[in-house]
Amino acid sequence: RGIRPGGVVESDKLSSDVRKRTMDAVDGCGGRVTVGDVASRAGLKLNEAQKALQALAADTDGFLEVSEEGDVLYVFPKNYRSKLGAKSFRIKAEPFIEKAKGAGEYLIRVSFGTALIASIVIVYTAIIALVTSRSEDDNRGRRGRSYDSGFNFYFNPVDLFWYWDPYYNRRRRVQVNKTNFIESVFSFVFGDGDPNQGIEEERWKLIGQYIASNGGVVAAEELAPYLDIDSTERIKDDESYILPVLLRFDGQPVVDEEGNILYRFPSLQRTASQKSKRKEYVGKRWADWVGGVEKFFEEKRWQFSKTSSSERAMVVGLGGLNLFGVIVLGTMLKEVAVRPDSFIKFVADIFPLLQIYAGSFFAIPLVRWFFVRKRNADIEKRNQARQQCARVLELPDISLTQKLFSARDMAQKTVIGQDQIVYSTDKDFLDQDYEANEWDKKFREL
């Protein structure tokens, strides 16, 4: 402990996502874990899990245990989260950063809807002013004079924000699926983001948990329902699709007595958890035997917009009203001359921005609609292929059944208990050496 760095918080060097997933895995295993435990539960690469565990142990007074076979276990105190939070300013600030990020995203969404209302107000105010002035000119017979609207520009942008709900974030916790009208404008134009954000991490969690729960030895066909497969024919002829799994979890191919190729993951066979989720395949359908792990990995379809049909109709109506007004205003501005200090001069200066906003209001959703259709077609194709791979496992043929039996026979899961620990950094080395000699004497006497 005396040689540990005192001024640097090692966990701050980790990404927030890796740190959080590692800590969740540690909590799920009861605070005593192997690298394989964390990698399988969190879906991390083995080197990522090891680096994260080392950093967390250094910052929270965790210690290492070494088994008779050289396995390294990481043990954390129950209050390790509070210890880490006390040391790291970054971890303390993360909740505030998340809140600020959420507020910023909400501000952007609301600002775009606010711009639509502002554009309509400005455009139609200018049109009314032009029509009124033209009517006065006709009555007075002064069509040749330069234009003056008769009133100055006293527009206050703050007036557009009266319909913002200051308690929106609090109310949204109760009504998660509902959006206000201003947000629905942004949703119609830009959508609601990627529905599969973070889903890759969930995929690797499923794969890691599946391998670990089945003794660290699997057939390639068992992992096909979680990977991107073109068709079920590929899983018979080409098993290269499993290479990313081998690289992430340090797997290696092995050949059984029948000549079948199976894949062993030694790091996922060693665990500190006393609870084993392994189930025997013999006499059970795969659908029942797979246990708590999802049968196949399913991607979510993209939505054009989460708004209701009535909200979309209102947004389209206002967008069309704005576009029509911009077209009319553009025609009218070509026919008049304006004074440099007038309201119409201000409108004429910002008119290109009004045109861009009005045009993009419909151009962006149109382009996005085609992209959403293409994405959903690809997602549906991948989901169907993975589902078909899962059905193959539900009713396996003779050769696949033999491979599955062989994989279960070769499976091995070793739980490392306290009786197998020969060294711990939590104790003095001389004390541990003395304890080892005492155990050796007792064993010889017996």
C-alpha positions as CSV (number, residue, x, y, z in Angstrom):
1,R,0.0,0.0,0.0
2,G,2.9,2.3,0.7
3,I,4.0,2.4,-2.9
4,R,0.6,3.2,-4.4
5,P,0.4,6.5,-6.2
6,G,-1.3,9.1,-3.9
7,G,-1.9,12.1,-6.2
8,V,-3.4,10.5,-9.3
9,V,-6.9,9.0,-9.5
10,E,-6.4,6.1,-11.9
11,S,-10.1,5.7,-12.5
12,D,-10.2,9.1,-14.1
13,K,-8.2,7.7,-17.0
14,L,-11.0,5.3,-17.8
15,S,-14.0,6.2,-19.9
16,S,-17.2,6.8,-18.0
17,D,-18.9,3.9,-19.8
18,V,-16.2,1.4,-19.0
19,R,-16.0,2.5,-15.4
20,K,-19.7,2.3,-14.8
21,R,-20.1,-1.1,-16.5
22,T,-17.2,-2.5,-14.5
23,M,-18.6,-1.2,-11.2
24,D,-22.0,-2.7,-12.0
25,A,-20.4,-6.0,-12.7
26,V,-18.4,-5.9,-9.5
27,D,-21.6,-5.1,-7.5
28,G,-23.4,-8.0,-9.3
29,C,-20.7,-10.4,-8.3
30,G,-20.6,-9.3,-4.7
31,G,-17.3,-7.3,-4.8
32,R,-15.0,-10.3,-5.4
33,V,-14.4,-10.9,-9.1
34,T,-12.1,-12.3,-11.8
35,V,-11.3,-10.5,-15.0
36,G,-13.6,-13.0,-16.8
37,D,-16.5,-12.2,-14.4
38,V,-16.4,-8.6,-15.3
39,A,-15.7,-9.2,-19.1
40,S,-18.7,-11.5,-19.4
41,R,-21.1,-9.5,-17.2
42,A,-20.2,-6.1,-18.7
43,G,-19.5,-7.2,-22.2
44,L,-16.0,-5.6,-22.1
45,K,-12.8,-6.8,-23.8
46,L,-10.6,-8.7,-21.4
47,N,-7.8,-6.1,-21.5
48,E,-10.4,-3.3,-20.8
49,A,-11.8,-5.2,-17.9
50,Q,-8.4,-5.8,-16.4
51,K,-7.3,-2.2,-16.8
52,A,-10.5,-1.0,-15.2
53,L,-10.2,-3.4,-12.2
54,Q,-6.6,-2.4,-11.6
55,A,-7.6,1.3,-11.6
56,L,-10.6,0.8,-9.3
57,A,-8.6,-1.4,-6.9
58,A,-5.8,1.2,-6.7
59,D,-8.3,4.1,-5.9
60,T,-10.6,2.3,-3.5
61,D,-8.2,0.3,-1.3
62,G,-9.1,-2.9,-3.1
63,F,-6.7,-5.9,-2.9
64,L,-5.7,-8.9,-5.0
65,E,-5.9,-12.5,-4.2
66,V,-4.0,-15.2,-6.0
67,S,-5.2,-18.8,-6.2
68,E,-3.1,-22.0,-6.3
69,E,-3.3,-22.1,-10.1
70,G,-2.2,-18.5,-10.5
71,D,-5.7,-16.9,-11.0
72,V,-5.9,-13.3,-9.9
73,L,-9.0,-12.1,-8.1
74,Y,-9.9,-8.5,-7.3
75,V,-11.6,-7.8,-4.0
76,F,-13.3,-4.5,-3.2
77,P,-14.6,-3.1,0.1
78,K,-18.4,-2.6,0.4
79,N,-18.0,1.2,0.5
80,Y,-15.7,1.3,-2.5
81,R,-18.1,3.6,-4.5
82,S,-18.1,6.2,-1.8
83,K,-14.3,6.0,-1.5
84,L,-13.9,6.5,-5.2
85,G,-16.4,9.4,-5.2
86,A,-14.5,11.1,-2.4
87,K,-11.2,11.0,-4.4
88,S,-12.4,11.9,-7.9
89,F,-13.6,15.4,-8.8
90,R,-14.6,14.0,-12.2
91,I,-17.0,11.5,-10.7
92,K,-18.5,14.1,-8.4
93,A,-19.1,16.4,-11.3
94,E,-20.6,13.8,-13.7
95,P,-24.2,14.1,-12.3
96,F,-24.1,17.8,-12.9
97,I,-22.6,17.4,-16.3
98,E,-25.4,15.0,-17.3
99,K,-28.0,17.4,-16.1
100,A,-26.4,20.2,-18.0
101,K,-26.2,18.0,-21.1
102,G,-29.8,17.1,-20.8
103,A,-30.8,20.8,-20.4
104,G,-28.7,21.7,-23.4
105,E,-30.3,19.1,-25.6
106,Y,-33.8,20.2,-24.5
107,L,-32.8,23.8,-25.2
108,I,-31.8,22.9,-28.8
109,R,-35.0,21.0,-29.4
110,V,-37.2,23.8,-28.1
111,S,-35.2,26.5,-29.9
112,F,-35.9,24.9,-33.3
113,G,-39.7,24.9,-32.6
114,T,-39.5,28.4,-31.3
115,A,-37.8,29.5,-34.5
116,L,-40.9,28.2,-36.5
117,I,-43.2,30.4,-34.4
118,A,-40.8,33.4,-34.7
119,S,-40.6,32.9,-38.5
120,I,-44.3,32.9,-38.9
121,V,-44.7,36.0,-36.7
122,I,-42.0,37.9,-38.6
123,V,-43.1,36.9,-42.1
124,Y,-46.8,37.6,-41.7
125,T,-46.2,40.8,-39.8
126,A,-44.1,42.0,-42.7
127,I,-46.7,40.9,-45.2
128,I,-49.5,42.8,-43.3
129,A,-47.2,45.8,-43.1
130,L,-46.5,45.7,-46.8
131,V,-50.2,45.3,-47.7
132,T,-51.2,48.1,-45.4
133,S,-48.6,50.5,-46.8
134,R,-49.5,49.6,-50.4
135,S,-53.2,50.3,-49.7
136,E,-52.3,53.7,-48.2
137,D,-50.1,54.5,-51.2
138,D,-52.9,53.6,-53.6
139,N,-55.3,55.9,-51.8
140,R,-52.9,58.8,-51.7
141,G,-51.6,58.2,-55.3
142,R,-48.0,58.0,-54.2
143,R,-46.8,54.7,-55.7
144,G,-43.4,56.1,-56.7
145,R,-42.2,57.0,-53.2
146,S,-39.9,54.8,-51.2
147,Y,-41.6,52.6,-48.6
148,D,-42.0,53.3,-44.9
149,S,-44.2,51.0,-42.8
150,G,-45.1,53.6,-40.3
151,F,-43.9,51.8,-37.3
152,N,-40.5,50.8,-35.9
153,F,-39.2,47.4,-34.9
154,Y,-39.8,46.8,-31.3
155,F,-39.7,43.0,-31.4
156,N,-38.5,41.3,-28.2
157,P,-37.4,37.7,-28.7
158,V,-38.2,36.9,-25.1
159,D,-41.9,37.2,-26.0
160,L,-41.6,34.0,-28.0
161,F,-40.7,31.9,-24.9
162,W,-44.0,32.4,-23.0
163,Y,-45.2,28.9,-23.9
164,W,-42.1,27.2,-22.6
165,D,-42.9,24.9,-19.7
166,P,-40.4,25.7,-16.9
167,Y,-41.5,22.4,-15.1
168,Y,-41.1,20.3,-18.3
169,N,-38.3,18.1,-17.0
170,R,-40.2,17.4,-13.8
171,R,-43.4,16.6,-15.6
172,R,-41.7,14.4,-18.2
173,R,-40.7,11.9,-15.5
174,V,-44.3,11.2,-15.1
175,Q,-45.4,11.4,-18.7
176,V,-42.4,9.9,-20.5
177,N,-44.0,9.2,-23.8
178,K,-45.6,12.6,-24.3
179,T,-43.9,15.6,-25.9
180,N,-45.0,19.2,-26.0
181,F,-45.7,20.9,-29.3
182,I,-42.4,22.8,-29.5
183,E,-40.5,19.6,-29.1
184,S,-42.6,17.9,-31.7
185,V,-41.4,20.3,-34.3
186,F,-37.8,19.2,-33.8
187,S,-38.9,15.5,-33.7
188,F,-40.7,15.9,-37.1
189,V,-37.7,17.5,-38.8
190,F,-34.7,15.7,-37.2
191,G,-36.3,12.6,-35.6
192,D,-35.6,11.4,-32.0
193,G,-32.1,10.0,-32.3
194,D,-30.8,6.5,-32.7
195,P,-33.1,3.9,-31.0
196,N,-30.2,1.5,-30.9
197,Q,-27.8,3.8,-29.1
198,G,-25.8,1.7,-26.6
199,I,-27.2,-1.6,-27.9
200,E,-23.8,-2.9,-29.0
201,E,-22.8,-3.0,-25.3
202,E,-26.0,-5.0,-24.6
203,R,-25.1,-7.4,-27.4
204,W,-21.7,-8.1,-25.9
205,K,-23.2,-8.6,-22.5
206,L,-25.6,-11.2,-23.9
207,I,-22.7,-13.0,-25.7
208,G,-20.4,-12.9,-22.6
209,Q,-23.2,-14.1,-20.3
210,Y,-24.1,-16.9,-22.7
211,I,-20.5,-18.2,-22.9
212,A,-19.9,-17.9,-19.2
213,S,-23.2,-19.6,-18.2
214,N,-22.3,-22.6,-20.4
215,G,-18.8,-23.4,-19.1
216,G,-16.8,-21.4,-21.5
217,V,-17.1,-23.8,-24.5
218,V,-19.6,-23.2,-27.2
219,A,-20.3,-24.0,-30.9
220,A,-20.3,-21.3,-33.4
221,E,-24.0,-21.9,-34.1
222,E,-24.8,-21.0,-30.6
223,L,-23.5,-17.5,-31.0
224,A,-24.9,-16.9,-34.4
225,P,-28.3,-15.6,-33.0
226,Y,-26.3,-12.7,-31.4
227,L,-24.1,-11.7,-34.4
228,D,-24.7,-10.2,-37.8
229,I,-25.4,-13.1,-40.1
230,D,-26.5,-12.8,-43.7
231,S,-28.3,-16.1,-43.8
232,T,-28.6,-19.5,-42.0
233,E,-26.6,-21.1,-44.9
234,R,-23.5,-19.1,-43.9
235,I,-23.4,-20.7,-40.4
236,K,-22.9,-24.1,-41.9
237,D,-20.2,-23.2,-44.5
238,D,-18.3,-20.3,-42.9
239,E,-17.6,-19.7,-39.2
240,S,-15.6,-16.5,-39.7
241,Y,-18.4,-14.5,-38.2
242,I,-17.3,-15.7,-34.7
243,L,-13.9,-14.0,-35.0
244,P,-14.9,-10.8,-33.3
245,V,-16.0,-12.9,-30.3
246,L,-12.7,-14.7,-30.2
247,L,-10.8,-11.4,-30.2
248,R,-12.9,-9.8,-27.5
249,F,-13.0,-12.7,-25.0
250,D,-9.6,-14.3,-25.9
251,G,-11.2,-17.5,-27.3
252,Q,-9.5,-20.3,-29.2
253,P,-10.7,-23.1,-31.4
254,V,-10.6,-26.7,-30.2
255,V,-11.5,-30.0,-31.9
256,D,-13.5,-32.7,-30.2
257,E,-13.1,-36.4,-30.8
258,E,-15.7,-36.3,-33.7
259,G,-13.7,-33.7,-35.5
260,N,-16.2,-30.8,-34.7
261,I,-14.7,-27.4,-34.2
262,L,-15.7,-25.8,-30.9
263,Y,-14.5,-22.6,-29.2
264,R,-13.1,-22.4,-25.7
265,F,-12.8,-19.2,-23.6
266,P,-10.5,-20.0,-20.7
267,S,-10.8,-16.6,-19.0
268,L,-14.6,-17.0,-18.8
269,Q,-14.3,-20.4,-17.2
270,R,-12.7,-19.0,-14.0
271,T,-15.1,-17.2,-11.7
272,A,-15.2,-16.0,-8.1
273,S,-19.0,-16.2,-8.0
274,Q,-20.5,-19.1,-6.1
275,K,-23.6,-19.1,-8.2
276,S,-23.3,-21.2,-11.3
277,K,-25.9,-20.7,-14.0
278,R,-24.8,-23.7,-16.1
279,K,-27.6,-25.9,-17.3
280,E,-27.4,-29.3,-18.9
281,Y,-28.6,-29.6,-22.5
282,V,-29.4,-33.3,-22.3
283,G,-33.1,-34.0,-22.5
284,K,-34.2,-30.4,-22.9
285,R,-35.1,-28.2,-25.8
286,W,-32.6,-25.4,-26.5
287,A,-35.4,-22.8,-26.0
288,D,-35.8,-24.0,-22.4
289,W,-32.1,-24.7,-21.7
290,V,-30.9,-21.3,-22.8
291,G,-32.1,-20.0,-19.5
292,G,-32.3,-16.2,-18.7
293,V,-30.3,-15.1,-21.7
294,E,-32.2,-13.8,-24.6
295,K,-32.6,-16.3,-27.5
296,F,-31.4,-13.8,-30.1
297,F,-30.2,-10.3,-30.4
298,E,-32.9,-7.9,-31.8
299,E,-32.3,-4.4,-33.1
300,K,-34.9,-1.8,-32.7
301,R,-36.5,-0.2,-35.8
302,W,-36.1,3.5,-36.4
303,Q,-39.1,5.7,-36.1
304,F,-39.7,8.7,-38.4
305,S,-41.0,10.6,-35.4
306,K,-42.4,9.7,-32.0
307,T,-45.1,12.4,-32.2
308,S,-48.7,11.5,-32.6
309,S,-50.6,12.0,-35.9
310,S,-52.4,15.0,-34.7
311,E,-49.1,16.7,-33.6
312,R,-47.5,15.9,-36.9
313,A,-50.5,17.4,-38.8
314,M,-50.2,20.6,-36.7
315,V,-46.5,20.8,-37.3
316,V,-46.9,20.2,-41.1
317,G,-49.7,22.8,-41.2
318,L,-47.6,25.5,-39.5
319,G,-44.6,24.6,-41.6
320,G,-46.7,24.9,-44.8
321,L,-48.1,28.2,-43.6
322,N,-44.6,29.5,-43.0
323,L,-43.4,28.3,-46.4
324,F,-46.3,29.9,-48.1
325,G,-45.7,33.2,-46.3
326,V,-42.0,33.2,-47.2
327,I,-42.9,32.7,-50.9
328,V,-45.4,35.5,-50.8
329,L,-43.1,37.8,-48.9
330,G,-40.2,37.2,-51.3
331,T,-42.4,38.3,-54.2
332,M,-43.5,41.4,-52.4
333,L,-40.0,42.5,-51.3
334,K,-38.9,42.5,-55.0
335,E,-41.4,45.3,-55.7
336,V,-40.7,47.8,-53.0
337,A,-37.8,50.0,-51.8
338,V,-37.3,50.3,-48.1
339,R,-35.9,52.8,-45.7
340,P,-32.7,51.7,-44.0
341,D,-34.1,52.2,-40.5
342,S,-37.5,50.4,-41.1
343,F,-38.8,47.0,-39.9
344,I,-39.0,45.8,-43.5
345,K,-35.3,46.5,-43.9
346,F,-34.6,44.2,-41.0
347,V,-36.8,41.5,-42.6
348,A,-35.1,41.9,-45.9
349,D,-31.7,41.4,-44.3
350,I,-32.7,38.2,-42.6
351,F,-34.9,36.9,-45.5
352,P,-32.2,34.4,-46.8
353,L,-32.3,32.8,-43.3
354,L,-36.1,32.6,-43.4
355,Q,-35.9,31.0,-46.8
356,I,-33.4,28.4,-45.7
357,Y,-35.4,27.6,-42.6
358,A,-38.7,27.3,-44.5
359,G,-37.1,25.1,-47.3
360,S,-35.1,22.8,-44.9
361,F,-38.2,22.3,-42.8
362,F,-39.6,19.9,-45.4
363,A,-36.4,19.0,-47.3
364,I,-34.7,17.4,-44.2
365,P,-37.7,15.2,-43.2
366,L,-38.1,14.1,-46.8
367,V,-34.4,12.9,-47.1
368,R,-34.6,11.4,-43.6
369,W,-37.7,9.4,-44.6
370,F,-35.8,7.6,-47.3
371,F,-32.9,6.9,-45.0
372,V,-35.2,5.5,-42.3
373,R,-36.8,3.2,-44.7
374,K,-33.4,1.9,-45.9
375,R,-32.2,1.4,-42.3
376,N,-35.3,-0.4,-41.2
377,A,-35.1,-2.7,-44.2
378,D,-31.5,-3.6,-43.3
379,I,-32.5,-4.0,-39.6
380,E,-35.4,-6.3,-40.4
381,K,-33.2,-8.4,-42.6
382,R,-30.6,-8.9,-39.8
383,N,-33.3,-9.6,-37.2
384,Q,-34.9,-12.2,-39.4
385,A,-31.5,-13.9,-40.0
386,R,-30.7,-14.0,-36.3
387,Q,-34.2,-15.3,-35.5
388,Q,-33.7,-18.1,-38.0
389,C,-30.4,-19.0,-36.4
390,A,-32.2,-19.3,-33.1
391,R,-34.8,-21.6,-34.6
392,V,-32.1,-23.8,-36.0
393,L,-30.9,-24.3,-32.4
394,E,-34.5,-25.0,-31.2
395,L,-34.7,-28.0,-33.6
396,P,-31.1,-29.0,-34.3
397,D,-30.3,-31.8,-36.7
398,I,-28.2,-34.8,-35.7
399,S,-24.8,-33.2,-36.5
400,L,-25.6,-30.0,-34.6
401,T,-27.0,-32.0,-31.7
402,Q,-23.7,-33.9,-31.4
403,K,-21.7,-30.6,-31.4
404,L,-23.9,-29.2,-28.6
405,F,-23.5,-32.4,-26.6
406,S,-19.7,-32.3,-27.1
407,A,-19.5,-28.6,-26.1
408,R,-21.4,-29.4,-22.9
409,D,-19.1,-32.3,-22.2
410,M,-16.0,-30.1,-22.6
411,A,-17.5,-27.2,-20.6
412,Q,-15.7,-26.4,-17.4
413,K,-16.4,-23.8,-14.8
414,T,-14.1,-23.4,-11.8
415,V,-15.3,-21.4,-8.8
416,I,-12.3,-20.0,-6.9
417,G,-13.1,-20.1,-3.2
418,Q,-11.2,-18.7,-0.3
419,D,-9.7,-22.2,0.4
420,Q,-7.8,-21.9,-2.9
421,I,-6.2,-18.5,-2.1
422,V,-2.5,-18.7,-1.4
423,Y,-1.6,-15.0,-1.4
424,S,-3.4,-11.8,-0.8
425,T,-2.1,-8.2,-1.0
426,D,-4.3,-7.4,2.0
427,K,-2.0,-9.3,4.3
428,D,1.7,-9.1,5.1
429,F,3.7,-11.5,3.1
430,L,5.5,-12.9,6.2
431,D,2.2,-13.6,7.9
432,Q,0.9,-15.4,4.9
433,D,4.1,-17.5,4.6
434,Y,3.8,-18.4,8.3
435,E,0.1,-19.5,7.8
436,A,1.1,-21.6,4.8
437,N,3.8,-23.3,6.8
438,E,1.4,-24.1,9.6
439,W,-1.1,-25.6,7.1
440,D,1.8,-27.6,5.6
441,K,2.8,-29.0,9.1
442,K,-0.8,-30.0,9.9
443,F,-1.2,-31.7,6.5
444,R,2.0,-33.7,7.1
445,E,0.9,-34.8,10.6
446,L,-2.3,-36.1,9.1
